[in-house]
Amino acid sequence: MAQTLYPPAGPQSVGQVLDSGFRIFRISLVSCLLYGALSMIAGQLPNIYFIATGRPLTSFGNGDPVWIALYFVGMLASFVFWGAVLLRQWGLAIGERMSSGAAFRQSTRKLPAELGVCLILAIVVVITLAVDALVLRMLGIAVIPQNYLSIGAVGLIVGIPFWYLCTPFVLAGVALLVDDLGPWRAFGYALRLVRGNWWRTTTVATIAAIVLIVYYGVILMIVGMMAPLLGATDLSSVSALVAVSYVVLGSLGMPFMTATWLALLGDLKVRREGVDLEQRVASIASA
C-alpha cells in the first residue's frame, strides 16, 4: 500500500515539509485546477464588472453598489471554492479521493464556520488597533510626522501578539475543514499545535510565500513585456490582461499554498499528537 502524504510517517524537517507540500500540490493540481480557477474568478467579479462596462479599475469601486455587492458575493464564493480545493487535496493526500461534488458540498456546509474564523481575526485586529491607540494616548504621542518613529515602535510592540496569532489563524482554517471543527475549536486546536513550533511553522510558510511571490513577479514581468505585442495598449485592455493573468496565476498559486498548509498541519499533528504512531499501529493491525 502506498505511503500517504497526510499525515506524514514522522516529524519532518523544514525542507521535508516543503517537499511534502509540493508533492501534495503535484498529485492534486489537475483535480483542483477548476476550483482554483473558479476561486480566482469569483474574487475578480467586481473588477470583471468594471472591465465589462468599460470603466477603469478603482479602489473599492468608488462606492458603486453593484461593485460592492459583487465583492461580497465573490468573496463568499471564493471561500467555498478555496475550501473545495483544500478538501480535494486532503482526500488525495490520505489516499481517499473525494469527488468534486462532495468537496463542494462540504466546503459550502463549512462556510459559516470559515466566516467565523475570519470574524475572530477581525476582532483581534480591532483589539490590536484599539490597544495601540490607547498606548499612544497614554504616552501622549500625537500622530504627527516627527513622531512616526515612536508610533512605529509602539505599533510593533503591540502588534507582536497579532503577528503571533496569524499563523494559527491560517492553520485554523485548514483544521476547520479537514477535522470538521467549529471556528473556536479550530482556532484553539491550531494554537495548541503551533505552541513551541511557531518559528519553524512560520519559516515554512514564509519560504512558500517567497516562492509564490517570485513566481508571480516573474510571470507578471513577462506578461508586462508581452502586453504591447498582444495589442494591450490602452487602459481597459491592460486591465483585462492583468485580470486574466491574475486568474491564471492564482489557479496555480492558491493550490500550492493550500498544499503547503496541509503539509504543515500534518507535520504539527505528528509532533504534538503522535499521529504517526497511530498510523503504524493501524498498518500492523491491517497486515
N, C-alpha and C positions, 0 to 999 in steps of 0.2 A: 504494500500500500504506500502511495506517495506521501512524502512528508508535507504536512500542511504548513502554510505560512503564518497562520494566526491561530493561537498564539505560538511563538517560536518554541523550540525544544528546550531552550535555556536562556539565561540572561545574555544579552548581546552588547558588544561594544558600539560606540557611535557609528563607526563605519558599517558594522553589520546591520544595525537598524536601518540606515540609509539604503543598504543593499536590499534588505527585505522589502522596504517601501518601493524601491524601483522594480523588484520582481512582481509585487502585487500590481503595480501600475502596468507592467508589461503584459501580464496574463489577462488583465481586465480591460485594457484600453478599447479594444473593438466592441466589447459588450457595453461599455459605458459611454461610448462616443456620442450616441444620440442624446442621452440625457444630459451629458456635459454641454453639448451644443444648445439644447433647449434651455438649460440654466443660464447660459450666457445671453441667449436671445431674449429671455424673459427680463434679464437685468438691463437690456438695452431698449426695452419697449418705449420709454419716453423719448429717447433720442431718435428711434426709428420714426416715431410720430412727427418729430420736428423735421427730420430729413424728408419724409414723405410730403410734408406740407410746404417744403421749400424754405424753411426758416433755419437760421444758423443756430448751432448748439449754444445754449446759455446755461449759466449756473442756476440750478433749481427751476429751470423753465420760466424764469421771470414771473413766477406766481401763476402761470397758466393752470387752470383747474384740471384740464384734461391731462396735462403733463403730470401733475401731482397724483391724480387717480391712477394713471398708468405706472407711475413709480411704485406705488404701494402694491398694486396688483402684480407687477413684475417681481417685486421683492418677495412676495409670498410664493409665487410660482418658482422663483429661483431657489428658495429654501427647499421646496418639495423635490425638485429635480436634483439638487445637491444631495439630499438625503437618499434619493434613489441610487445615485452613483455610489455613495458610500456603502449602501446595503448590498448592491451588486458585487462590489469589491470584497466585502466581508464574506459573502457566500462563496465566492471563488477561492478566497484565502483559506477558508475552513474546509474546502473540498465538497461543499454542498451548494451547487449552482442555484441561485434564486432567480426566478423568472422576472422579466421586466415589469410585468403587471403586478406581481407580488411586491416587488421593491417599491413601485409607485404607490400602491395602496398602503403599505406600512409607513412609508415616509409621509403620506398625507395624513394618516392617523396620528403621527407624532408631531405634526406641525404646531399645534398649540403648545406642546412641551418645548419645542425648539424656540418658539417665541418667548416662552417663559425664561429660558436661559438668556436670551437677548435682553429681556426686561431686567434680570438680575445684573447683567453687565451695565445696563444703562443706569441703574440705581447706584452701582459702585462708582461710575463716572461722575454722577451728580454729587455724591458724597465727597469724592476726592476734590472736585472743584469747590464745593462749599467749605471744606476744611482748609483748602488752600487760601480761599478768600478771607476766611476767619483769621488764619495765622498772619496774613498780610496786614489785616486791620489791627490785630493786637500789637504787631510790631511797628505800626504806624507807617507802613511802606505804601506810598501812593503810586498809582500806575502812571508814571511819567518816564520819559526816555532815560534820565540819568539813574533810575532805579531798576532798570531792566535786569542787571546782573543779580541784584538781590532777589528780585521776583523769580528769576530763573532758578536760583539756588533753593529758595523755599519750595517752588513748584517741584523740583527734582526730589527733595526730601519727602514731601507729602505724597508725591506720585509713586514712590517706591512700592508701597503695598499694591497699588493698581497694576503696575507692571508685573509684580509677582503673580497676581491673580490672572493675568492674560493667558498664560499657558494652561492652567487648569480649566479656564473657560472654554478654550477650543477643544480640549480633551473631553469636557463635559458634553459637548455637542455630539462627539463620536460615541461616547459611552451611552448616552441617552438613546441612541438608535440601536446599537448592536447588543446592548444589555437590557433594552426596554425599561429604562428608568424614567422617573419624573424629573423635572428640572432641578429641584433642590437636592434630591438624592444623587443625581448625576454630578452636580457640582461638588457636593461633599465627597463623593467617591473619587472624583478626579483630584481633588485637593489631597486626599489621603494617598493616592498613588504617586503624586508629584513630590510629596514631602520627602526630603532627603535626596531627591533626584532632579531638583529644579534646574541645576546648571547643565547637566547632560541633556535633559529634555529640551531646554531652550537652545542648546548648541545644535542639536539635530534639526530643530525647526528653523533655526537661523540659516544653517547651511542649505537646507532645502529651499528656503525663501531666496537666498542669494542665487542659487542655480536658476530658479524661476525668473528672477529679475534680469539676469544676464540673458537668458533665453528670450524674454520679452524684448529687451533692449536691442539685441542683435537683429531679431526679425523685424521689429518696427523700423530700425535704421534702414534695413534693406527695402522695406515697403516704401519708406520715405524717399529713397533714391529712385525707386521704380515708378513712383506716382506720376511724374510727368510723362513717362513712356506709356503709362496706362491711360493717359488722357485726363488725369485728375489734376486740373489746373485751377479751377475755381473753388470757392469755399465749400459749396454744397457737395461737390464730387469728392473733395478731400475728406469731408466729414463722413460721407458714406463709406469711403475706403477705410478710414480709421475704424468705423463701427464694425465693418466686416472683418477686419484684421483682429479686432478685439474678440469677436465671437470665435474665430478660428483658433487664436492663441489660447483663449480661455477653455476651449473644448479639450485641449491637451493639458494645459497647466493646472486646471482645477482637479482633475482626477489624479494628477501627480501629487498634489498636496494632500488630498484625502487619503491616498495610499500611504503617504509618509506618516500622517497622524494615526492611521490604523496600525501601522507597524510599531509606532511609539506606544500606543495603548497596549498592544500585545506584550511588548517588552516590559513595560511597567507592571503589568499584571503578573508576569512571571517573577519579577523581582520582589513584588510585595506579597503575592498570594501563593506563589509556588505552583502555578498552573501547570508548569512542565512536569511536576511530579504526578499530578492528576492524569496527565496525558499518558505517561509511562505506565501507570497502574492500569489505565483503561486499555492500552495496547496489549499488555500482558494478559489481561482478563479475556480479551477477544481472540488471542492467539490460540 
